[in-house]
Amino acid sequence: MAISPNLSEIVTTTLRNRSGTVADDVTKNNGLLSRLNSRGRKKPISGGRTIVQELQYQENSTFKRYSGYDILNVQPSDVITAAEYDLKQAAVAVSMSGLEQLQNSGEDRILDLLEQRIENAETTLKNNIALDCYSDGTADGGRQIGGLQLLISTSPTSGTVGGISRATWGFWRNQKFSASADGGAAATNANIQSYMNRLYMSCVRGSDAPDLVVADNNFFRLYWESLQAIQRITSADKGMAGFQSLQYMGADVIFDGGFGGGAPLNQMFFLNTKYLFYRPHRDRDMAPIGDERMNTNQDAFVQLMGFAGNLTMNNAFLQGVLFA
């Protein structure tokens, strides 16, 4: 059987047809992104040099108690600023050489080989983006997504996030609790709830409170074991998405560890997802990058599939991290 003359077109078309599914699948591959997506916190961008996230950083300074004809303060009050996040990019390639086309000369054999390579490329891309959502953003010379370890740091008084210095601006510092330092003892199933309570209370403002707790295997196990006598497995929707969850103060508690999970060791993030956003570019959300590429001096073609975007935040002090 003759080799398909439109093989590269098949690859491009297949990737384009599948890109929407893969973009959605990446949220199912990650407990954090799944929750952000379900709460409408996936906010694709359409362009721009950076991703701009507006935020309110202080109260209006014109507040004044008065009586009768007292003069009121009507001066403009600067209350809004913005954090700016860089677009981070990642790509994976699907390739085939002329020799491979000859060796797999039957149409079905070619398509079988392509299908496996496309599936592998999709899995590779979404797995690594999922892992990067927990990162500190330093891998590959800072080309990595700025994940939870950057946004919600164990050292919240240092570093810069979204162009705003945490050393200078107190409103941009997340809450933290160290089980061994602040609590005085390593976390166990006997004290994990007490440590969680202490961190939780520092992350509450009126009705604003953490609605998602993401833990690694160890801290999730300690919390789970602390509940075993009165164990309560919840939320069918989380179970259906592949993330079994417990409950804590109305928040889902999930582990994004397991085999190959990305949650950092001995850490538990208390997240108010109202202020966290997954911001992929609408044209590069697990999508093909251009058409196939073939070098003039090489008997092979390559089709790239890529991502561009970042994880962003517009409120830090209502987020927290519990760590060993």
C-alpha positions as CSV (number, residue, x, y, z in Angstrom):
1,M,0.0,0.0,0.0
2,A,1.3,3.4,-0.9
3,I,2.4,5.9,1.8
4,S,-0.2,8.6,2.5
5,P,0.8,11.7,0.7
6,N,-0.9,13.9,3.3
7,L,0.6,12.4,6.4
8,S,1.7,15.7,7.9
9,E,-1.7,17.1,7.2
10,I,-3.2,14.2,9.1
11,V,-1.0,15.0,12.1
12,T,-1.9,18.7,12.1
13,T,-5.6,18.1,11.7
14,T,-5.7,15.4,14.4
15,L,-3.9,17.6,16.9
16,R,-6.2,20.6,16.1
17,N,-9.3,18.4,16.6
18,R,-8.0,17.0,19.9
19,S,-6.5,20.2,21.3
20,G,-9.8,21.3,23.0
21,T,-10.1,17.9,24.7
22,V,-6.5,18.0,25.9
23,A,-7.0,21.5,27.3
24,D,-9.9,20.3,29.3
25,D,-8.2,17.0,30.3
26,V,-5.3,18.9,31.9
27,T,-7.7,20.2,34.5
28,K,-8.8,16.6,35.2
29,N,-5.2,15.7,35.6
30,N,-4.6,18.1,38.4
31,G,-6.8,18.6,41.5
32,L,-5.9,22.3,41.7
33,L,-6.8,23.1,38.1
34,S,-9.9,20.9,38.3
35,R,-11.2,23.1,41.1
36,L,-10.2,26.4,39.4
37,N,-11.9,25.2,36.3
38,S,-15.1,24.2,38.1
39,R,-15.2,27.6,39.9
40,G,-14.8,29.6,36.6
41,R,-11.2,30.5,37.5
42,K,-9.8,29.4,34.2
43,K,-9.5,32.7,32.4
44,P,-8.0,32.5,29.0
45,I,-6.2,35.6,27.7
46,S,-6.2,36.9,24.1
47,G,-2.9,38.7,24.0
48,G,-0.7,41.3,25.7
49,R,2.9,41.5,26.8
50,T,2.1,40.2,30.3
51,I,-0.9,38.8,32.2
52,V,-2.2,41.7,34.3
53,Q,-4.1,40.8,37.4
54,E,-5.8,43.8,39.1
55,L,-6.1,43.8,42.9
56,Q,-7.2,46.0,45.8
57,Y,-4.3,46.5,48.1
58,Q,-5.6,48.9,50.8
59,E,-8.8,50.4,52.1
60,N,-10.2,53.8,51.0
61,S,-8.4,56.4,53.1
62,T,-11.3,58.9,52.9
63,F,-13.3,57.1,55.6
64,K,-14.2,59.6,58.3
65,R,-16.7,59.7,61.1
66,Y,-18.5,63.0,61.2
67,S,-21.3,65.1,62.7
68,G,-23.5,67.7,61.1
69,Y,-21.4,70.1,58.9
70,D,-18.0,68.6,59.5
71,I,-15.8,68.7,56.4
72,L,-15.5,65.4,54.7
73,N,-12.4,64.0,53.0
74,V,-13.0,63.9,49.2
75,Q,-9.4,63.4,48.1
76,P,-8.8,60.7,45.5
77,S,-7.7,57.4,47.2
78,D,-5.3,55.1,45.5
79,V,-6.6,51.6,46.3
80,I,-6.0,49.6,43.2
81,T,-2.8,48.2,41.7
82,A,-2.0,45.2,39.5
83,A,0.3,42.3,39.5
84,E,1.9,41.4,36.2
85,Y,2.8,37.8,35.3
86,D,4.9,36.7,32.3
87,L,3.6,34.3,29.8
88,K,5.4,31.0,30.2
89,Q,5.7,28.7,27.3
90,A,6.2,24.9,26.8
91,A,6.1,22.6,23.8
92,V,6.3,19.0,22.8
93,A,7.0,17.6,19.3
94,V,5.4,14.9,17.3
95,S,7.8,13.8,14.6
96,M,8.2,11.1,11.9
97,S,11.2,10.4,9.6
98,G,11.0,9.3,6.0
99,L,12.4,6.0,7.0
100,E,9.7,5.4,9.6
101,Q,7.1,6.2,6.9
102,L,8.7,3.6,4.7
103,Q,8.9,1.0,7.4
104,N,5.3,1.6,8.3
105,S,4.1,1.8,4.8
106,G,0.6,0.5,5.3
107,E,-1.9,3.4,6.0
108,D,-3.2,1.7,9.2
109,R,0.3,1.0,10.5
110,I,1.2,4.7,10.0
111,L,-1.9,5.9,11.7
112,D,-1.3,3.5,14.6
113,L,2.2,4.8,15.1
114,L,1.0,8.5,14.8
115,E,-1.8,7.9,17.3
116,Q,0.6,6.5,19.9
117,R,3.0,9.4,19.4
118,I,0.3,12.0,19.6
119,E,-1.2,10.5,22.7
120,N,2.3,10.4,24.3
121,A,2.9,14.0,23.4
122,E,-0.4,15.1,24.9
123,T,0.2,13.1,28.1
124,T,3.8,14.6,28.3
125,L,2.6,18.1,27.9
126,K,-0.4,18.0,30.3
127,N,1.6,16.0,33.0
128,N,4.4,18.6,33.0
129,I,2.0,21.6,33.0
130,A,0.2,19.9,36.0
131,L,3.5,19.5,37.8
132,D,4.6,23.1,37.1
133,C,1.4,24.4,38.8
134,Y,3.1,23.4,42.1
135,S,6.5,24.8,41.2
136,D,8.5,27.8,42.4
137,G,9.0,28.9,38.8
138,T,12.7,28.6,38.7
139,A,13.2,25.6,36.4
140,D,14.9,26.1,33.0
141,G,16.1,29.6,34.0
142,G,12.8,30.8,35.1
143,R,10.8,29.7,32.1
144,Q,8.6,27.5,34.2
145,I,5.1,28.4,35.3
146,G,5.1,30.2,38.7
147,G,3.2,27.6,40.7
148,L,2.0,27.3,44.3
149,Q,5.4,27.3,45.8
150,L,6.0,30.7,44.3
151,L,2.6,32.2,44.9
152,I,2.1,30.8,48.4
153,S,5.6,30.6,49.8
154,T,7.1,29.1,53.0
155,S,9.1,32.4,53.1
156,P,6.5,35.0,52.3
157,T,8.5,38.0,53.4
158,S,11.0,37.6,50.6
159,G,11.0,37.5,46.8
160,T,8.9,39.1,44.1
161,V,5.6,37.8,42.7
162,G,3.8,39.4,39.8
163,G,6.3,42.3,39.9
164,I,5.4,43.1,43.6
165,S,8.0,42.8,46.3
166,R,6.9,40.8,49.3
167,A,9.6,42.3,51.4
168,T,8.2,45.8,50.8
169,W,4.5,45.2,50.7
170,G,2.9,43.3,53.6
171,F,-0.5,42.9,51.8
172,W,1.3,40.6,49.3
173,R,2.4,38.1,51.9
174,N,0.6,34.8,52.3
175,Q,0.1,33.1,55.7
176,K,2.3,30.2,56.8
177,F,2.6,27.7,59.7
178,S,5.5,25.5,60.3
179,A,4.6,22.3,62.1
180,S,8.1,21.9,63.6
181,A,9.0,25.6,64.2
182,D,5.7,27.3,65.1
183,G,4.0,24.3,66.6
184,G,7.0,22.9,68.4
185,A,6.5,19.3,67.2
186,A,6.6,17.4,63.9
187,A,3.1,16.8,62.4
188,T,1.4,13.6,63.4
189,N,-2.2,12.3,63.1
190,A,-2.7,13.5,66.7
191,N,-1.8,17.2,66.1
192,I,-2.4,17.8,62.4
193,Q,-5.9,19.2,63.0
194,S,-4.6,21.6,65.6
195,Y,-2.0,22.9,63.1
196,M,-4.6,23.1,60.4
197,N,-6.9,25.1,62.7
198,R,-4.2,27.6,63.5
199,L,-3.4,28.3,59.8
200,Y,-7.0,28.3,58.8
201,M,-8.0,31.1,61.2
202,S,-5.2,33.3,59.8
203,C,-6.7,32.9,56.3
204,V,-10.2,34.0,57.1
205,R,-11.7,37.4,56.5
206,G,-15.5,37.5,57.1
207,S,-17.1,35.1,54.7
208,D,-13.8,34.8,52.8
209,A,-12.2,31.5,53.7
210,P,-10.1,28.7,52.1
211,D,-12.3,26.5,50.0
212,L,-9.7,24.0,48.9
213,V,-6.9,22.3,50.8
214,V,-4.3,20.5,48.6
215,A,-1.8,18.2,50.4
216,D,1.0,15.8,49.5
217,N,0.7,12.2,50.4
218,N,2.1,12.5,53.9
219,F,0.0,15.4,55.2
220,F,-3.1,14.1,53.5
221,R,-2.5,10.7,55.2
222,L,-2.1,12.3,58.6
223,Y,-5.3,14.2,58.3
224,W,-7.1,11.2,56.9
225,E,-5.9,9.0,59.8
226,S,-7.0,11.7,62.3
227,L,-10.5,11.3,60.9
228,Q,-10.7,7.5,60.6
229,A,-12.9,7.0,63.6
230,I,-15.5,9.4,62.1
231,Q,-14.3,9.2,58.5
232,R,-16.3,11.1,55.9
233,I,-15.5,10.7,52.2
234,T,-17.2,13.3,50.3
235,S,-18.1,14.9,47.1
236,A,-19.0,12.6,44.2
237,D,-17.9,15.2,41.7
238,K,-14.4,15.1,43.0
239,G,-14.4,11.3,43.1
240,M,-15.6,11.2,39.5
241,A,-12.8,13.5,38.5
242,G,-10.3,11.1,40.1
243,F,-9.6,13.1,43.2
244,Q,-11.1,11.6,46.4
245,S,-11.6,14.3,48.9
246,L,-12.2,14.7,52.6
247,Q,-13.7,17.8,54.2
248,Y,-12.3,20.5,56.5
249,M,-14.4,23.5,57.5
250,G,-16.4,23.2,54.4
251,A,-13.3,23.0,52.2
252,D,-12.4,20.0,50.1
253,V,-9.2,18.3,51.1
254,I,-7.5,16.5,48.3
255,F,-4.1,14.9,47.8
256,D,-2.4,15.7,44.5
257,G,0.4,13.3,45.3
258,G,0.0,9.6,44.5
259,F,2.4,8.3,41.8
260,G,4.1,11.1,40.1
261,G,2.0,13.8,41.8
262,G,3.2,17.3,42.0
263,A,2.3,18.5,45.5
264,P,5.6,19.3,47.3
265,L,6.7,17.0,50.1
266,N,5.2,17.6,53.6
267,Q,3.2,20.7,52.5
268,M,-0.5,21.5,52.7
269,F,-1.9,24.6,50.8
270,F,-5.0,26.4,52.1
271,L,-6.4,28.0,49.0
272,N,-9.1,30.6,48.5
273,T,-9.7,29.8,44.9
274,K,-11.7,33.1,44.5
275,Y,-8.3,34.8,44.1
276,L,-6.4,32.2,42.1
277,F,-6.5,31.9,38.3
278,Y,-5.3,29.6,35.5
279,R,-4.6,31.9,32.6
280,P,-3.7,30.0,29.4
281,H,-3.5,31.9,26.1
282,R,-6.6,31.1,24.1
283,D,-4.6,30.2,21.0
284,R,-2.0,28.1,22.8
285,D,-4.0,26.1,25.3
286,M,-2.6,22.7,24.6
287,A,-2.9,23.5,20.9
288,P,-0.8,22.9,17.7
289,I,1.8,25.5,17.0
290,G,1.5,26.5,13.4
291,D,1.8,23.8,10.7
292,E,4.2,21.0,10.2
293,R,7.9,21.8,9.8
294,M,10.3,20.1,7.6
295,N,14.0,21.0,7.2
296,T,15.3,21.4,3.7
297,N,18.2,19.1,4.5
298,Q,16.4,16.5,6.6
299,D,14.0,13.6,5.6
300,A,11.6,14.1,8.5
301,F,8.7,16.4,9.6
302,V,7.8,17.8,13.0
303,Q,4.6,19.2,14.4
304,L,4.7,21.1,17.7
305,M,2.0,21.2,20.3
306,G,2.3,23.8,23.0
307,F,1.1,25.9,25.9
308,A,1.5,29.5,26.9
309,G,0.1,31.1,30.1
310,N,0.6,31.1,33.8
311,L,-1.0,30.6,37.2
312,T,-1.9,34.0,38.8
313,M,-3.2,35.4,42.0
314,N,-4.7,38.7,43.1
315,N,-4.9,38.2,46.9
316,A,-2.0,36.7,48.9
317,F,-2.9,37.2,52.5
318,L,-6.0,34.9,52.3
319,Q,-3.8,32.0,51.1
320,G,-1.7,29.8,53.4
321,V,0.7,26.9,53.6
322,L,1.3,24.4,56.3
323,F,4.7,22.8,56.1
324,A,7.1,20.6,58.1
